[in-house]
Amino acid sequence: MEIATSRFGKIEVNEDKVLYFPEGLLGFTRSRRFIMIPHDENSPFIWLQNLEDGALAFVLIQPKIVMPEYSVEIEKQVMDELRTKDPSALEVLCIVTIPRNRPEKMTVNLLGPIIINPEQRLAKQVVITTGEYSHQHPVLSHNA
């Protein structure tokens, strides 16, 4: 299938690469089908592009790149929803916010990670209620 996006123009999407979020993302509950697009070959960033709305895309990063000790306890209910019994089969990514014209001030939302089962192509955003993580953790250390 082909979709029109505001960032990448028209792109061809293989159905076997589509991630399905049964509940959507927080604040975007109707947006359920996405694809992941690497930002650049050597970049830690990944674009999460919505298929229903070509203007809707999020920047993601592996949280351990920003905070090596980052840890998420994935509840059994979430693992059931993502159709796995093995938490090591899941990927954890977090949404990055990049202020316009101030990329040095970018932050990552460590409170609302996205949990992905790549084998089943299922994903869910969860909210962490324990620990001392922030929804605006600086990505760059000099940003602290």
SULZITA-V25956 format. One record per pair of residues at least 6 apart in sequence whose ideal C-beta (glycine too) atoms are under 7 Angstrom apart, sorted by sequence separation. I is the first residue (numbers start at 0). J is the second residue. D is the distance in whole Angstrom. If there is no record, write none. Layout:
BEGIN
I_J_D, I_J_D
END
This chain:
BEGIN
3_9_5, 4_10_6, 22_28_6, 23_29_6, 24_30_6, 38_44_4, 49_55_4, 63_69_5, 78_84_6, 83_89_6, 98_104_5, 137_143_5, 23_30_5, 38_45_6, 49_56_6, 62_69_4, 115_122_4, 1_9_6, 2_10_6, 23_31_5, 37_45_6, 38_46_6, 48_56_5, 78_86_6, 81_89_7, 97_105_4, 114_122_7, 36_45_7, 47_56_6, 96_105_6, 113_122_6, 114_123_5, 1_11_5, 2_12_6, 21_31_7, 35_45_5, 36_46_4, 46_56_5, 47_57_4, 95_105_6, 96_106_5, 20_31_5, 35_46_7, 113_124_5, 114_125_6, 0_12_5, 19_31_6, 35_47_6, 36_48_6, 46_58_6, 47_59_5, 95_107_5, 19_32_6, 20_33_7, 73_86_5, 111_124_6, 112_125_6, 0_14_7, 33_47_5, 34_48_5, 44_58_5, 45_59_5, 93_107_5, 94_108_5, 17_32_5, 18_33_5, 33_48_6, 44_59_7, 93_108_6, 111_126_6, 112_127_7, 18_34_7, 33_49_5, 34_50_7, 44_60_6, 73_89_6, 93_109_6, 110_126_6, 17_34_6, 18_35_7, 33_50_6, 43_60_5, 94_111_7, 110_127_5, 16_34_5, 32_50_4, 43_61_7, 30_49_5, 32_51_6, 93_112_5, 71_91_6, 92_112_7, 93_113_7, 30_51_6, 43_64_5, 91_112_5, 92_113_5, 12_34_6, 30_52_6, 110_132_5, 91_114_6, 92_115_7, 109_132_4, 110_133_7, 111_134_7, 109_133_6, 110_134_4, 30_55_6, 89_114_5, 90_115_4, 89_115_6, 108_134_5, 89_116_6, 90_117_6, 109_136_5, 27_55_7, 88_116_7, 7_36_7, 62_91_6, 106_135_4, 107_136_5, 88_118_7, 106_136_6, 61_92_6, 62_93_5, 106_137_6, 107_138_5, 60_92_7, 106_138_6, 17_50_7, 59_92_4, 60_93_6, 81_114_6, 83_116_5, 105_138_5, 59_93_7, 82_116_6, 105_139_7, 59_94_6, 60_95_5, 81_116_4, 58_94_7, 59_95_7, 103_139_6, 57_94_5, 58_95_4, 77_114_6, 82_119_5, 12_50_7, 81_119_7, 104_142_6, 58_97_6, 82_121_6, 103_142_6, 69_109_6, 81_121_5, 71_112_6, 73_114_6, 65_107_5, 81_123_6, 66_109_7, 80_123_6, 95_138_6, 4_48_6, 62_107_7, 77_123_6, 45_92_7, 60_107_6, 62_109_6, 2_50_6, 5_53_6, 77_125_6, 4_53_4, 5_54_4, 3_53_5, 6_56_6, 62_112_6, 2_53_6, 44_95_7, 4_56_7, 59_113_7, 71_127_6, 21_80_7, 66_136_7, 65_136_6, 65_138_5, 25_111_6, 18_115_7, 25_124_6, 24_124_5, 19_120_6, 22_123_7, 18_120_5, 19_121_6, 20_122_5, 17_120_6, 20_123_6, 18_122_5
END
